[in-house]
Amino acid sequence: MPKYQIYAPALDNMPWQDRPDEPSNSPLWRWSENPVINRNPIKGVARIFNSAVMPYEGKYIGVFRGEQCDGVSFIYLGRSEDGLHWEFEPEKIHFVDENGKDFQPIYAYDPRLVKIEDTYYIMWCQDFYGAAIGLAKTQDFKTFTRVENPFLPFNRNAVLFPRKIGGNFVMLSRPSDSGHTPFGDIFLSESPDLKYWGKHRHVMSRSSNWWEGLKIGGGAAPIETSEGWLLFYHGVCQTCNGYVYSIGGAILDIDEPSKVKYRCANWLLTPEKWYEERGFVDNVTFPCATLHDPATGRIAVYYGCADTYVSLAFGYVDEIIDYIKANNRTTWDDTDLGRR
């Protein structure tokens, strides 16, 4: 029985591979057969990356960033028996508004997928007269209904918590500018109905840790545990050869998630393998989803690689949380309520 409890449905068929017998500086290890999704996965799509998956009807389903051959990204639907081998629908997801009328984004990228109660929610980045957040819902993965855009531009990296907190939906995001943002912190917002958003709180800033010194942003949906919300996020640093994206870890307060209890000074994953270091955009590891099983404490992290591939890493909740706590480096700006 794990020391730290995960509060989520059982998932005994999740993809898994035991830790390899080799030195490691992280509680995470990579699937030996990475990448999970390679180049040119379907006709008209050159690359799939930065995508989110979750269990569905005893199998797996996902929303995938498909960068088309013309360079424009849209969201595609994929299904899998085992979470490792994927089949994709050939046409991008068709979105409608709440009256059932066509409501397609001009482009859509970096989707997240979260189930809250009986509904699945998709968040992504899109054009709303500048970079902004798109939001849609479905109950059957056949009809996808967009709701009003949560925030004004400019914003990115939105992800909902997997349950309401204090009766409200809670979303992480990163306000930004409309370019390839050279800055950014993680913020939190609440809504009673997914239409009206407020109670905005600051969660975390970039830090003095080298791998997240430029900007940070949300990643996979937070995992509810007995120690708090386990958050995998991305941190970015500036080098002489461009940006480097790494995966970090933090624990947020269970009732006031704008308060950071623990924040790991070290990365959990950073570009080291060929599929992370070389691609359309070099040196990117970008977390977008997790699978987790409470009984075993197993966690699988899906992450985008070099804006070209999707890969998998594995770990145990006990080892991940203990590592974050052992390497904790929070500041007063992390641990306060984030309200000024």
Buried (B, 14 or more C-beta within 10 A) or exposed (E): EBEBBBEBEEBEBBBBBEEEEEEEEBBBBBBEEBBBBEBEBBEEBBBBBBBBBBBBEEEBBBBBBBBBEEEEBBBBBBBBEEBBEBEBEEEBBEBBEEEEEEBBBEBBBBBBBBBBEEEBBBBBBBBBEBBBBBBBBBEEBEEBBBBEBBBEBBBBBBBBBBBBBEEBBBBBBBBBBEEEBEBBBBBBBBBEEBEEBEEBBBBBBBBEBBBBBBBBBBBBBBBBBEBBBBBBBBBBBEEEEEBBBBBBBBBBBBEBBBBBBBBBBBBBBBBEBEBBBBBBBBBBBBBBBBBBBBEBBBBBBBBBBBBBBBBBBBBBBBBBBBBBBEBBEBEEBBBBEBEE
